[in-house]
């Protein structure tokens, strides 16, 4: 594996992140990767940057963004007031898959959750991604709960 860096995403990374999110069968149906970024992406990035419980990370290799992950720290009352780490929007560039970058960024995210005092780390994955589900199990995640979603509007706030 080449030398990589995991760092907080910046505005200059936004187009590369959207390209990564669109670079899979599900992402192609949900994202709009174009030369001119949709205003909603810029609005979302601004909100993420303002929220201290959000960490949008990029994996960079030789100055190129080749992966991303969003980590959300969630306070709660259950489990004696435990904090949770929520991992979402994990993508590795198709040109870099199979090299261990996914495992590396997950290990990094889990360590970030430990440092923030989280009692657990959780994630969701689309049921149409059985390979991803198997991968998460190799990292120690277990399918202990059923998740449900209700779409209110596509791309809404």
C-alpha positions as CSV (number, residue, x, y, z in Angstrom):
1,X,0.0,0.0,0.0
2,X,1.3,3.4,-1.0
3,X,1.7,6.1,1.7
4,X,-1.8,7.4,2.4
5,X,-3.2,10.1,4.7
6,X,-6.6,10.3,6.3
7,X,-7.6,13.8,7.0
8,X,-10.6,16.0,7.6
9,X,-12.3,16.9,4.2
10,X,-12.2,20.4,3.0
11,X,-14.3,22.3,0.4
12,X,-11.7,21.6,-2.2
13,X,-12.4,17.8,-1.8
14,X,-16.1,18.1,-2.3
15,X,-16.2,17.2,-6.1
16,X,-13.9,14.2,-5.5
17,X,-16.1,13.0,-2.6
18,X,-19.3,13.2,-4.8
19,X,-17.5,11.3,-7.5
20,X,-16.7,8.5,-5.0
21,X,-20.2,8.4,-3.7
22,X,-21.5,8.0,-7.3
23,X,-19.0,5.3,-8.2
24,X,-21.1,2.2,-7.4
25,X,-24.4,0.8,-8.6
26,X,-26.5,2.4,-5.8
27,X,-24.6,5.7,-5.9
28,X,-25.2,6.1,-9.6
29,X,-29.0,6.2,-8.8
30,X,-28.7,8.6,-5.8
31,X,-25.9,11.1,-6.6
32,X,-25.4,13.8,-9.2
33,X,-21.7,13.9,-10.1
34,X,-21.2,16.7,-12.6
35,X,-18.7,19.4,-13.3
36,X,-21.0,22.0,-11.5
37,X,-21.8,20.7,-8.1
38,X,-25.4,20.8,-7.0
39,X,-26.1,23.5,-4.5
40,X,-27.4,20.9,-2.0
41,X,-23.9,19.3,-1.8
42,X,-22.4,22.7,-0.9
43,X,-25.1,23.3,1.7
44,X,-24.5,19.9,3.3
45,X,-20.8,20.4,3.4
46,X,-21.3,23.8,5.1
47,X,-23.5,22.2,7.7
48,X,-21.0,19.3,8.3
49,X,-18.2,21.8,8.8
50,X,-20.2,23.7,11.4
51,X,-21.2,20.7,13.5
52,X,-18.5,19.6,16.0
53,X,-20.0,16.1,16.1
54,X,-19.4,15.5,12.3
55,X,-16.1,14.3,10.8
56,X,-16.0,14.0,7.1
57,X,-12.8,12.2,6.3
58,X,-10.9,11.6,3.0
59,X,-8.2,9.1,2.2
60,X,-5.5,10.8,0.2
61,X,-2.8,9.2,-1.8
62,X,-0.2,11.2,-3.8
63,X,-2.5,14.3,-3.5
64,X,-5.5,12.5,-4.9
65,X,-8.7,11.7,-2.9
66,X,-9.2,7.9,-3.1
67,X,-11.6,7.3,-0.3
68,X,-14.1,8.9,2.1
69,X,-16.1,8.3,5.2
70,X,-18.5,10.3,7.4
71,X,-18.3,9.8,11.1
72,X,-21.0,11.2,13.4
73,X,-20.7,11.3,17.1
74,X,-24.2,10.9,18.7
75,X,-24.9,11.7,22.4
76,X,-27.6,9.7,24.0
77,X,-29.3,8.8,27.3
78,X,-29.5,5.1,26.9
79,X,-26.6,2.9,28.1
80,X,-26.0,5.3,30.9
81,X,-25.6,8.3,28.6
82,X,-23.3,6.6,26.1
83,X,-22.0,8.3,23.0
84,X,-22.2,6.3,19.7
85,X,-20.1,6.6,16.6
86,X,-22.1,6.3,13.4
87,X,-20.1,5.5,10.2
88,X,-21.7,6.3,6.9
89,X,-20.9,7.1,3.2
90,X,-17.8,4.9,3.1
91,X,-16.3,4.7,-0.4
92,X,-13.0,3.6,-1.8
93,X,-12.2,4.5,-5.5
94,X,-12.8,1.5,-7.7
95,X,-9.2,1.8,-8.9
96,X,-8.0,1.3,-5.2
97,X,-10.4,-1.4,-4.0
98,X,-8.9,-4.7,-2.7
99,X,-5.7,-3.0,-1.3
100,X,-6.8,-2.8,2.3
101,X,-7.8,0.9,2.3
102,X,-11.4,0.1,3.4
103,X,-10.1,-1.8,6.4
104,X,-7.5,0.9,7.2
105,X,-10.1,3.7,7.2
106,X,-12.5,1.7,9.3
107,X,-9.8,1.0,11.9
108,X,-9.0,4.7,11.9
109,X,-12.7,5.6,12.4
110,X,-13.1,3.0,15.2
111,X,-10.0,4.5,17.0
112,X,-11.5,8.0,16.6
113,X,-14.7,6.7,18.3
114,X,-12.6,5.3,21.2
115,X,-10.8,8.6,21.5
116,X,-14.1,10.5,21.7
117,X,-15.3,8.0,24.5
118,X,-18.0,6.3,22.4
119,X,-19.4,3.1,23.9
120,X,-20.2,1.6,20.5
121,X,-19.8,2.1,16.8
122,X,-22.7,1.5,14.5
123,X,-23.4,1.6,10.7
124,X,-26.0,0.8,8.2
125,X,-25.5,-0.9,4.9
126,X,-27.9,-1.5,2.1
127,X,-29.1,-5.1,2.0
128,X,-28.2,-5.3,-1.7
129,X,-24.5,-5.2,-0.7
130,X,-23.8,-8.6,0.8
131,X,-20.1,-8.3,0.2
132,X,-20.0,-5.1,2.3
133,X,-22.0,-6.8,5.0
134,X,-19.5,-9.7,5.1
135,X,-16.6,-7.2,5.2
136,X,-18.1,-5.4,8.2
137,X,-18.5,-8.7,10.1
138,X,-14.7,-9.3,9.6
139,X,-14.2,-6.0,11.4
140,X,-16.2,-7.2,14.4
141,X,-19.6,-5.7,13.6
142,X,-22.6,-7.9,14.1
143,X,-26.1,-7.6,12.6
144,X,-27.6,-7.3,16.0
145,X,-30.5,-5.0,15.0
146,X,-32.9,-4.4,12.1
147,X,-32.8,-1.0,10.6
148,X,-35.7,0.8,8.9
149,X,-35.8,4.0,6.8
150,X,-38.6,6.2,5.7
151,X,-37.9,8.4,2.7
152,X,-39.5,11.8,3.1
153,X,-38.2,13.4,0.0
154,X,-35.3,12.6,-2.3
155,X,-32.2,14.5,-1.2
156,X,-34.2,16.5,1.3
157,X,-33.0,18.1,4.5
